Amino acid sequence: MSSSTTLLDLIAQSQSSKEVTANALFDAGSPATLYGRRASLCSGLTWAYYGGNVTLSSGSIAAIANGTLTLSASATNYVVASMSSGAVSSSTSNTNWNDTANYFRLYSVVTGASTVTSYTDVREIGKMTGGGSTASGLSVANWATARVYHVGQFGGMYASVAAAVTAINAASPAPSATNRVVILVWPGKYTSSSSVTIPAYVGVVGVNKGLVQFQNDTTDMFTLSGDNWLDGFLVEGSATSTVYAINCNNSSRCHVRNVDMLNNGGASRQKFLKQSGSTWATLFIEHCIIDYYATSGYAILLENTSGAARYVDTEINDLFSDAYQLTGYGGSVQARGCQDIRVRGSQIRGQATYNTGVRVELNSVSGTPWVEVRNSFLAGGVPIYNEASTNVILRNVSAEGSLFDGTSDIRASQVANTASVSVTTADVTLKGQEHCAPYLTTTGTLTGNRNVIVPNNWQGIVFCNNIGAYTTTFKTAGGSGIVVAQGKRAIILADGTNVVRITADT
């Protein structure tokens, strides 16, 4: 009955023609018998079922007649119904059983040599009669009003992200800026052997990044199409060093957040994210933990191939990356030919000898690629490195041991405790770690009066350890400068125009 005060016509003990009332009740409840076991015709290995009306994946309604199946002996038989036609079939293989994007699960039936020994009813009647349903319980006809496709190991969910993508691609209207779609993934480990292309305007979101786990040992795991967001899951590192967990595929407006790639006790050597191409722009990587277990190469590749340095509008926020198994050169972030890559609030470290935390490369483009790092800690062999004709901007960064073959703009940052520069046959302009070290030594035999040219905002202790019958002057490019005597030390600073003396030579 429906509740303590029933709405049904119940059978009274004293009434006549009780079968009329009973049959009317059975008829009213007949949608619940759809695909149900028809016991009167079940015998031996013959399985009989009731028909009824079912709404197909196309949204049309099909009338299913009563029918029978012949089951296989001494096996577990999986009885399913096609979402596209409503037809019932059985198999000893669980392929269709697990394809919940295209089949309704009905019964699992265990047989002996000539009879059924047990069966389990797993029908979800509301899903099969609810009006244009898919295995996720969402209406195909009205999917845009729901926009959530569930992936999980519970009945009625898609078995994989790939299955959900197949359903999304078959739905109408297609995802768009006004019809965005979420693939919501429930706890479990999901293993694949081919890359899943996520359609534009579709996100993949795990309910908990410690409980939703993906692994693909064969290819890149997810290939993005643009306007995608990935959030809240764990990548089990593959033993294949050439694949990436995420391939942004030259697509713009990609957002990767709360996605971790951990070793988990295995040989986790794959890379985390690749973005390469000539037109991509706007990429966000936030709150990610990368346990990069590779022996060489970089966990993240950001590459502009257009031939000219260009703005890619990329934010890397709150990244923890550790490349501690390197036996060849590599590290965490490799930026090639890009302008406007910003790393903020991150900790990047690795195996000391081989690690380069952030590497900035020209990539044969015209113009000046540049990367900005703020409020971050980097450690390892060479925490930050930039090639000639590139630029690095540092603010409130600890990255001791960094090297700069290109230009650098470094303030309130520590990249070296001391530096030494040879001044002999020509003037010398400080660069990178030289102009950031708080203690600078000049060395060499002077062949004439020489200048050490410092940035306009420079300050430090200098030790003039030159020899020869000439002077060493510390100056800005446009200023007059201060001579520090040979064998002497002094504290000096540049005031924006000239170098001024804070202490006398000592």
Sequence and secondary structure as in RCSB ss.txt:
>XXXX:A:sequence
MSSSTTLLDLIAQSQSSKEVTANALFDAGSPATLYGRRASLCSGLTWAYYGGNVTLSSGSIAAIANGTLTLSASA
TNYVVASMSSGAVSSSTSNTNWNDTANYFRLYSVVTGASTVTSYTDVREIGKMTGGGSTASGLSVANWATARVYH
VGQFGGMYASVAAAVTAINAASPAPSATNRVVILVWPGKYTSSSSVTIPAYVGVVGVNKGLVQFQNDTTDMFTLS
GDNWLDGFLVEGSATSTVYAINCNNSSRCHVRNVDMLNNGGASRQKFLKQSGSTWATLFIEHCIIDYYATSGYAI
LLENTSGAARYVDTEINDLFSDAYQLTGYGGSVQARGCQDIRVRGSQIRGQATYNTGVRVELNSVSGTPWVEVRN
SFLAGGVPIYNEASTNVILRNVSAEGSLFDGTSDIRASQVANTASVSVTTADVTLKGQEHCAPYLTTTGTLTGNR
NVIVPNNWQGIVFCNNIGAYTTTFKTAGGSGIVVAQGKRAIILADGTNVVRITADT
>XXXX:A:secstr
  SSS  S    TT S HHHHHHHHHHHTGGGGTT B GGG BTTEEEE  EEEE TTS EEEE  EEEE  SSS
EEEEEEETTT  EEEESS HHHH TTTEEEEEEEEE SSSEEEEEE   HHHHHSSSB TTS BSTTHHHH EEE
ESSSTTSBSSHHHHHHHHHHSSS  BTTB EEEEE SEEEEESS EEE TTEEEEES TTTEEEEESSS SEEE 
SSEEEEEEEEE  S TT EEEE TT SSEEEEEEEEE TTS    EEEEEEESS   EEEES EEE   SSEEEE
EEEE SSB EEEEEEEES EEEETT SSSEEEEEEESEEEEEEES EEEE TTTEEEEEEE TT BS  EEEEEE
EEE SSEEEEE TT EEEEEEEE TT EESSEEEEES BS SEEEEE SSS EE  HHHHH SEEEEESB SS E
EEE  TT EEEEEE  BSSS EEEE TTS  EE  TT EEEEEE SSSEEESS   
